Amino acid sequence: MLRKWLQRITLTDVVVWGIGIAIAIAVVWGSLITLGLSPASPYEFPGKYTWTQWADLIIRGLALGGIYALIALGYTLVYGILRMINFAHSEVFMSGPFTAAFVAIALASSGFLNRYPLPSLLLITLVSAVVSMTIAVLLERIAYRPLRTAPRLVPLITAIGASYFLQYTFRGLYGSGVTAYPTFAALEGAWTLGPLQIGKTQVVIIVSALLMMLLLYYITQRTKMGKAMRAVSEDKEVAALMGVDVDRVIVATFAIGGASAGVAGVLYALMFPVVNFYMGFYPGIKAFTAAVLGGIGNVPGAWLGAMILGLLESIGPNLFLDGLGIPAPYQLKDAIAFIILVFILIFRPTGILGERITQAKV
Amino acid sequence: MTTQSSDGWKQIVRNGLIGGAIVVLLSLVGMVVAFGQRYIVSGLFTMGHVLMLAPLLLLAYTTARRADGASVGSRLWLGGVSGLIGGAVVAVLVLIGHVVNLRAVLVSASPDLYQMLRFGVPLPLGALIPPLAGLLAGVAGGALALIPPRYRNVALQPILILLLLGLLRDLLVTMMLNWGVVGYLFRWMFAAAGMSVIGAIFVLVVFGGLAFWRAWRTPAVQRQRSPRQQMVIRVVSIVVIIVVLVFLPRILGTFFSEILDNVGLFVLMGLGLNIVVGLAGLLDMGYVAFYAIGAYVMGVLTSPELGFFSLPYWLALPVALVGAMLAGVLLGLPVLKMRGDYLAIVTLGFGEIVRLVVGSDWLRPFLGGSQGIQLIAQPRIGPILLNTQQELYYLILIGCLLAAFIAWRLKDSRVGRAWMAVREDEDVAQAMGINTVTTKLMAFAMGALFAGLSGTIFAAKLQSTYPHSFNVLVSINVLSLVIIGGMGSMPGVVVGALVLMGLPELLREFAEFRYLVYGALLVVMMLIRPEGLWPEARRKLELREAREA
């Protein structure tokens, strides 16, 4: 038994597992030092940071996770149906809040924003969602639909092209500079909960992301369109034979994914109140990572993956990189997301909740 | 009217609206104004005008061509209507821009833009100008559809050549000014910006005549050349190309030599990525990582600033190349089982990890952090230090020729055929006894080798490296030039690099829009010509068979 097992190990496995184990040891070791649990650590538990600092990081991580979840949904739904990665989804995400920024600025300068914060926020979100949705639907119609039967590499290259086209189109339209979002006076400050200070912005982000996620879950699981979407993702031809209008379902999928990315964009702008044409790249990649982490094609999986990724990104640099004595660890937070992505794809490409996907699909 | 069915009308209106929307988009992203200064024919016609009218003309052409069985007059009329509708869309933009200040949001909606769209005519009357121009462009498009296909080139070729000559005026004039008679001819043909009117007419007549002669003379079957003749032609053309390549920096002068150097570096990278993407079918989006590794190894080994080593260029070169190849294998190992989409994203991630790690404070003592590395050694041959753009050109040229030779020999070797087999179908390739592991690793290693070489020359050329020179856009540049040139085709890489790297450098106003245009080109290319500008013979055949089947 053992012998057979040994025979099946190749050099590739040794290298990959070696790197994986080395990273795992570094993570555990760094965490132990930061938390003050290791003999080498100069700190006492809870280590280098106080409990409130950890709580802050966790809440921030949850908020980030909520945003990533809404973006990840677009990747996951499209992948589920077309078995392709919509590489331009990060630009769909960017287009909404970038456009809505001008609405927000107009509202702020007229004073409406601070008098009626909730209607203003809803209006901004609506504009953002509609713009993102339009871009997503146009993208599908112009770039992807004619290539549905083409070899796999072709739509992927198209998606990459579309991504850069959109990025630089918006740069041309709105300028290459950074546009600042107006701040909501009503969202500044924090609520005190015992010893904890919870930022109002974070709470709003988490709650809206949750509500949005529930709505989307309802749409995909309980409505007729959701049923059609699941049928198409199961088997396009059979669904078409059963009277499902496949084109319409695909457009609806892109529309839902786009709208949810638009909402995520506004939440992202609440957290980091500047927008520019390049803002989609990192959230896009991270949301994709989240979708893969949870199991691509799986809606609750996207949610779970996004939460894990948000938390890791928020806590990770302080938790394990700091402990290893790396200066300025926050510079590497994007690298953490990429490393997670690479390792999930290597060790468990089906993700946490993903069903078994055959080799051919991976 | 023969095509008055509602479907036909829908088509016309749709094409008109699409054309108008494209013109509005081109205007609002700022391309029309930016190219409004680039004269094709001096004082008459700018590239901006071309951008305004070409989309309308093209869509009118498609409209008129689709109308089956329509008479001559009605085709012209259909094209005209389609152009008119497109022009009306543009007029709406002009009117809206007059009433509302769009500039608060859309930075390019400047008075200059409206001025251009109205062709300088003041407003009450000016609003009628875009539809009129659209109508004319549309009729021209319709007329183009009327010309029999064989003679269509007679109309198109001279216009395209005129455009090209007008755009490349600066380069051509600098090149040819000192060439006696040719220089005199050029001074007569070109004005201070673009071509002179006489020059333009001359070009149209000469090239129009040539194209007509060729279309009229060409028999249906092409003349067969004997193998011996073909051989002679090939040898002569290779010799001519090499002679031109050797003397090119002298002809071009310092400024254009630098552009040439940049193109050369990208040719080198393109040759490498062509192996990975074009031959082995592995979509690598983190290709910049190897370029960075080459540059950084060179920096660390030769720069006295960091205080580790200060080797000469030639001693550091093999180390850098081996380092890049090892990195290629190291990236290749974990991604062996991945295909298509996932591979693209993981390699993208790998490229970003390299950039982020190199630029972080963590490795600052070793790699210089965001300040980069300065004082990198330049190559020295005997007593000569290669430090000007013209001298470095020869290094790049030798690198490219070497890489091209290696790539060419590999392509037709056992390994090359294994790459193509893996590209076409991995499972079948494996079943036929191809070791997919070594095949793929070999592709990654060769790709990394060429990129690493390019990186070392890049570092030596600038004598410094910074992490921000290695962002994902470099990978996108290389990927675009390989795909647009034609995946798997080596001349395609050169054509792609010249077009995609050379043109933005020559046309400064284009540089701002280069990624917009690349993106659009990738999409359009995949939609209408997936084999690329200069396709590899075998791939073209495969795609044609697939289409006919």
Interface residues (C-beta under 8 A of the other chain):
Chain A: T10 T12 V15 V16 I19 M84 I85 F87 F102 I142 A143 P146 L147 A150 R152 L153 V154 P155 L156 I157 T158 I160 G161 A162 S163 Y164 F165 L166 Q167 Y168 T169 R171 G172 L173 Y174 G175 F281 I285 F288 V292 I326 P327 A328 P329 Q331 L332 D334 A335 F338 I339 L341 V342 L345 I346 P349 Q359 V362
Chain B: L25 L28 V29 G30 M31 A104 V105 L106 V107 S108 G281 L283 M285 L330 L333 P334 V335 L336 K337 M338 R339 G340 D341 Y342 A344 I345 V346 L348 G349 F350 E352 I353 L356 V357 G359 S360 D361 W362 V437 V472 I476 L479 S480 I483 E512 F513 Y515 L516 Y518 G519 A520 L521 L522 V523 M525 M526 L527 P530
